[in-house]
Amino acid sequence: MVYIVGAGPGAVDLITVRGADLLKQADIVIWAGSLVNPRLLEQCKSGCEIHDSAKMTLEQVIQTIREGHRQGKTIVRLHTGDPSIYGAIREQMDLLAEAVIPFEVVPGVSSFCGTAAALKAELTLPNVSQTVIITRLEGHTPMPQGESMRSLAAHNATMCIFLSSGMLDKLAEELIAGGYAPDTPAALVYKATWPDEKVCRCTVETLAQTGRDNDIKATALVVVGGVLGTEYERSLLYHPGFTTLFREGDGSLGASH
């Protein structure tokens, strides 16, 4: 069996229990060496065969899996964060299915969740934003029609922007052109949950300068939106006047709620 495992955002104890158990059982581990915390490999058993996919092509990864599968070995393909987000796993899964090699995906904690934790932020605040857009600025990989940063910025929702910390001048320009006010709260979080994590709060207008001041050019996630500000409305969920399936409200909210 092949297990495509999310390693979590960086901290070694933020891999899931299932993921950690599989890592301990694996005969072969193919890990994303440029992104995954190498300390996770300390959980591998003695004799485990370890490959760094940062130095491999897709074809080499699949060939390694094929050979291991023929030998009846348990294989873990270890990806950063949650493998479903910018993990390039679809192409791997399609080739495994074509080769009739059974596989299972084990979800992980995405770096955008680790970033929100580092910021002590709730990404969906009442009457501020109830939508989170996970995206990236166009670079070597083009953006599909209708998904430019400028068009997504028009929603003024919470944005978690991956793979863009090396293009902060352009990012800020596109966000403002799309509709964010220059003073919209923003943050640049370098290596969320890692020991050398760095949290830099700023505004959309000062994103690029903040990156330069803190020498951040890669391995950082940008968060933009009013949820990083101070104004929001209390949630109804725990309001004494709100009736739920489990609790009768005291009527203080009135009939409209």
Beta strands, then each sheet from edge to edge (+ up, - down):
strand 1: 2-6
strand 2: 28-31
strand 3: 49-52
strand 4: 75-79
strand 5: 103-106
strand 6: 132-136
strand 7: 158-162
strand 8: 185-190
strand 9: 198-203
strand 10: 220-224
sheet 1: 3+ 2+ 4+ 1+ 5+
sheet 2: 6+ 7+ 10- 8+ 9-
end
